[in-house]
Amino acid sequence: MTVTHAQSSAPTPKPLGSLSVSPLCLGGNVFGWTADEAESFAVLDAYVAGGGNFIDTADVYSAWVPGNKGGESETVIGNWLAARGNRDEVVIATKVGAHPDHKGLSAATVKTAVDLSLSRLRTDYIDLYYTHYDDESVEVGEFLTALDDLVRAGKVREIAASNISAQRLQESLDFSAREGVARYVALQPHYNLVSRDTYEGELADVAARNGIAAVPYYALASGFLTGKYRPGGSVDSARSGKAAEYLETDRGRRVLHALDTVAAAHDAEVPTVALAWLAAQPTVAAPIASARTLAQLPSLLAVADLALTDVELALLTQASA
């Protein structure tokens, strides 16, 4: 994919089909994992107070934690929605296909899992419903028809895909167009300054060609792009091992240096700059980032107000090549 940059401006709300979402999508993977319910409520309250309206979760979050079964994040968000009475003011995205008890994308699995997600979220509709991982054992027509049934029933407003190949994404879009069923409006790829080939290229080209909005996950590379990981230092985090690996690469160190340079020019925080670069990329509607504590949130929300120049975008792009 050839990336070109016009003079940039700060992100504004973007459409995902019929949905209008804020420039930062709040990741819900930490809720019920590294953030307990009280801390999660505080982060959610502050996110909405700061202008955010787009919350991402999945039915599998956080089944990887000993003692958890999956659905913990949805349950926390559902309790928050019920306590605040603000369901119609936020866009809730969740995913199907990776829960330990409901794996894959068969029509039966999709239709069972959605009802369980709705129950945990304490709502009668999901704004954006992702197929979490493609299931190549199932024809695209089977799960797209099942998703279309959910849209027609009012259980889901829009559908999206995550972790899917360019070929299967195009096949899915072609099926929807041919059969007149619900169509993917968004794609959630792994994409950030130190992981560009996971999206750029054929997958991004399919998204651009078909008007699909990207909502990247791992936007801050498991915390590496917050700038808190530095040579000789250590960080107490559940993700520190993965994030620290980037320090061992020349690209990781180049990216940190470029982020520091741009952040200093704007008197901004490093994660704000990393998110601003991502938000400026073709097709990207809103990067996803999570906050375990209130202190982590302001630098994420600030992406809505940071406009990088063409020169700054190019500096970051070159450093991350």
C-alpha positions in Angstrom: 0.0 0.0 0.0 1.3 3.4 -0.9 0.9 5.8 2.0 0.6 9.5 1.3 -0.1 12.3 3.7 -1.9 15.5 3.1 -1.7 18.2 5.8 -3.3 16.5 8.8 -5.8 17.7 11.2 -7.0 16.4 14.6 -9.3 13.4 14.3 -13.0 14.0 14.2 -15.9 11.5 14.8 -15.9 8.8 12.1 -18.7 6.8 10.6 -18.8 3.0 10.9 -21.8 2.2 8.8 -24.7 3.8 10.7 -22.5 4.4 13.8 -20.6 7.5 14.7 -17.6 6.9 16.9 -15.1 9.0 18.8 -11.4 9.2 17.8 -10.3 6.8 20.5 -11.9 3.4 21.1 -11.5 2.4 24.7 -10.2 -1.2 25.0 -12.1 -3.3 27.5 -9.7 -6.2 27.8 -8.4 -5.0 31.1 -11.9 -4.9 32.8 -12.2 -7.9 35.1 -8.4 -8.6 34.6 -5.9 -6.0 35.7 -8.7 -3.5 36.6 -11.3 -4.5 39.1 -14.9 -3.4 38.8 -14.5 -0.2 40.8 -11.4 0.9 38.8 -13.1 -0.1 35.6 -16.2 2.1 36.4 -13.9 5.0 37.2 -12.1 4.6 33.8 -15.3 4.3 31.9 -16.8 7.3 33.6 -13.7 9.4 32.9 -13.6 8.2 29.3 -17.2 9.3 28.6 -16.7 12.5 30.5 -13.7 13.2 28.2 -15.8 12.9 25.1 -15.4 9.1 24.3 -18.3 7.0 23.2 -16.7 3.8 21.7 -16.0 0.8 24.0 -14.5 -2.4 22.7 -14.7 -5.8 24.4 -15.1 -9.5 23.5 -16.9 -12.6 24.9 -13.5 -14.2 25.6 -12.1 -11.4 27.8 -10.6 -12.5 30.1 -10.7 -16.3 30.0 -6.8 -16.4 30.1 -6.8 -15.4 33.7 -6.8 -18.3 36.2 -10.3 -18.6 37.7 -12.0 -16.7 34.9 -14.3 -18.3 32.3 -14.6 -15.5 29.7 -17.2 -12.8 29.7 -15.8 -10.9 32.7 -15.2 -7.7 30.7 -18.7 -7.8 29.2 -20.1 -8.3 32.7 -18.3 -5.3 34.1 -19.4 -3.1 31.2 -23.0 -4.4 31.5 -23.0 -3.5 35.2 -21.7 -0.1 34.4 -24.3 0.5 31.7 -27.0 -0.5 34.1 -25.7 1.7 36.9 -25.3 4.8 34.7 -28.4 4.3 32.5 -26.5 5.6 29.5 -26.8 2.7 27.0 -28.0 4.9 24.1 -25.1 7.3 24.6 -22.3 4.8 23.9 -21.3 2.5 21.0 -20.6 -1.0 22.4 -18.5 -3.4 20.3 -18.0 -7.1 21.2 -16.8 -10.2 19.4 -17.8 -13.8 18.8 -15.8 -16.9 18.1 -13.0 -17.2 20.7 -14.9 -17.9 24.0 -13.7 -21.3 25.4 -17.2 -22.7 25.3 -18.2 -21.0 22.0 -15.4 -21.3 19.6 -15.7 -20.8 15.8 -18.2 -19.2 13.5 -20.8 -21.8 12.9 -24.3 -20.4 12.7 -25.3 -22.2 15.8 -22.3 -20.9 17.7 -22.9 -17.3 16.6 -26.6 -17.3 17.6 -25.9 -18.9 21.0 -23.0 -16.6 21.8 -24.7 -13.4 20.9 -27.5 -14.1 23.5 -24.9 -14.7 26.2 -23.1 -11.5 25.3 -26.4 -9.5 25.4 -27.2 -11.0 28.8 -23.7 -10.1 30.2 -23.9 -6.6 28.7 -27.4 -6.1 30.1 -28.7 -4.8 26.8 -30.9 -5.9 24.0 -28.6 -4.8 21.2 -24.9 -4.7 20.3 -23.8 -1.8 18.2 -20.8 -3.5 16.5 -20.4 -7.2 16.5 -17.1 -8.7 15.3 -16.2 -12.1 14.1 -13.1 -12.3 16.4 -11.1 -14.8 14.4 -11.9 -16.1 11.0 -13.0 -19.7 11.0 -12.0 -21.1 7.6 -13.8 -24.4 8.4 -17.0 -22.5 7.9 -18.1 -21.0 4.5 -18.5 -17.2 4.7 -22.1 -17.5 3.7 -23.0 -19.5 6.8 -21.8 -17.0 9.3 -22.7 -13.9 7.3 -26.3 -15.2 7.0 -26.3 -15.9 10.7 -25.1 -12.3 11.4 -27.7 -10.9 9.0 -30.4 -12.7 11.0 -29.1 -11.0 14.1 -29.2 -7.6 12.4 -32.7 -8.2 11.1 -33.8 -9.3 14.7 -32.5 -6.1 16.1 -29.8 -7.8 18.3 -26.9 -6.3 16.3 -26.7 -2.9 14.5 -23.5 -3.4 12.4 -21.0 -6.2 11.8 -17.3 -6.2 11.5 -14.3 -8.6 11.2 -11.1 -9.1 13.0 -8.1 -11.4 12.4 -9.1 -12.2 8.8 -7.0 -12.5 5.6 -7.4 -10.1 2.7 -8.8 -12.9 0.6 -11.5 -14.0 3.1 -12.4 -10.4 3.8 -13.0 -9.8 0.1 -14.9 -13.1 -0.2 -17.1 -12.0 2.6 -17.8 -8.6 1.1 -18.6 -10.1 -2.2 -21.0 -12.6 -0.6 -22.8 -9.8 1.2 -23.1 -7.7 -2.0 -24.3 -10.7 -4.0 -26.8 -12.0 -1.5 -28.0 -8.7 0.0 -27.1 -9.7 3.5 -25.4 -7.6 6.3 -22.0 -6.3 5.2 -18.8 -5.8 7.3 -18.4 -2.1 7.9 -15.2 -2.3 9.9 -12.0 -4.3 10.4 -10.0 -4.7 13.6 -6.4 -5.4 12.5 -3.2 -5.7 14.6 -1.6 -2.4 13.6 0.8 0.1 15.2 4.2 1.8 14.7 6.2 -1.3 15.3 3.8 -3.7 13.6 2.9 -2.3 10.2 3.0 -5.4 8.0 0.2 -6.9 10.0 -2.1 -4.5 8.2 -0.4 -2.5 5.5 -0.4 -4.1 2.1 -3.1 -6.4 0.7 -5.4 -6.3 3.7 -5.4 -2.5 3.9 -5.9 -2.3 0.2 -9.0 -4.5 0.4 -10.3 -2.2 3.2 -9.6 1.0 1.3 -11.1 -0.4 -2.0 -14.3 -1.4 -0.2 -14.7 1.6 2.1 -14.0 -0.5 5.3 -12.9 1.4 8.4 -10.0 0.1 10.4 -10.1 0.0 14.2 -6.6 -1.2 15.1 -5.9 -3.2 18.2 -2.5 -3.3 20.0 -2.4 0.3 19.0 0.3 0.9 21.7 2.1 -2.4 21.1 1.2 -3.9 24.5 2.4 -0.7 26.2 5.7 -0.3 24.4 4.5 2.8 22.6 3.7 4.6 25.8 7.4 5.3 26.2 7.7 3.8 29.6 9.9 1.0 28.4 13.5 2.2 28.1 16.9 0.6 27.9 18.1 -0.5 31.4 14.6 0.1 33.0 11.9 -2.3 34.1 8.1 -2.0 34.2 5.7 -3.8 36.5 3.0 -4.8 34.0 1.1 -7.9 33.0 2.3 -7.2 29.5 5.9 -6.1 30.2 7.6 -9.2 28.7 6.0 -8.7 25.2 6.5 -4.9 25.2 10.1 -5.1 26.4 11.0 -7.3 23.4 10.6 -4.2 21.1 13.5 -2.6 22.9 15.8 -5.3 21.5 15.2 -4.2 18.0 16.7 -1.3 16.0 13.3 -0.3 14.8 11.9 -0.2 18.3 14.6 2.2 19.5 14.3 4.4 16.3 10.6 4.7 16.9 11.0 5.7 20.5 13.5 8.4 19.5 11.1 9.7 16.8 8.2 9.7 19.3 10.2 11.6 21.8 11.1 14.2 19.2 7.5 14.8 18.1 6.2 14.7 21.6 8.6 17.4 22.7 7.6 19.6 19.8 3.9 19.5 20.9 4.5 19.2 24.7 2.5 16.0 24.3 2.8 12.6 25.9 4.4 9.7 23.9 1.3 7.5 23.7 -0.7 10.5 22.3 1.8 10.9 19.5 1.8 7.1 18.7 -2.0 7.1 18.6 -2.1 10.3 16.5 0.2 8.7 13.9 -2.1 5.7 13.7 -5.2 7.8 13.5 -3.8 9.7 10.5 -3.2 6.5 8.5 -5.5 5.7 5.5 -8.7 3.9 6.5 -8.2 4.2 10.2 -11.3 5.4 12.1 -10.2 5.0 15.7 -7.3 3.2 17.3 -8.1 1.0 20.3 -6.2 1.6 23.6 -7.0 0.5 27.1 -6.4 2.2 30.4 -6.0 0.1 33.6 -6.0 3.2 35.8 -7.4 6.7 35.6 -3.9 8.1 35.4 -3.4 6.3 32.0 -6.4 7.8 30.4 -5.7 11.5 29.7 -2.8 10.8 27.3 -5.1 8.4 25.3 -8.0 10.8 25.0 -5.6 13.6 24.0 -5.4 12.0 20.5 -8.6 13.9 19.7 -6.8 17.2 19.9 -3.3 16.4 18.5 -2.7 17.2 14.8 0.7 16.1 13.5 2.3 17.8 10.6 3.3 16.1 7.3 6.9 16.3 8.4 6.2 14.6 11.8 4.1 11.9 10.2 6.9 11.2 7.7 9.5 11.1 10.5 7.5 8.5 12.4 6.8 6.5 9.3 10.4 6.4 8.3 11.6 5.4 11.8 9.1 2.6 11.8 10.0 1.2 8.4 
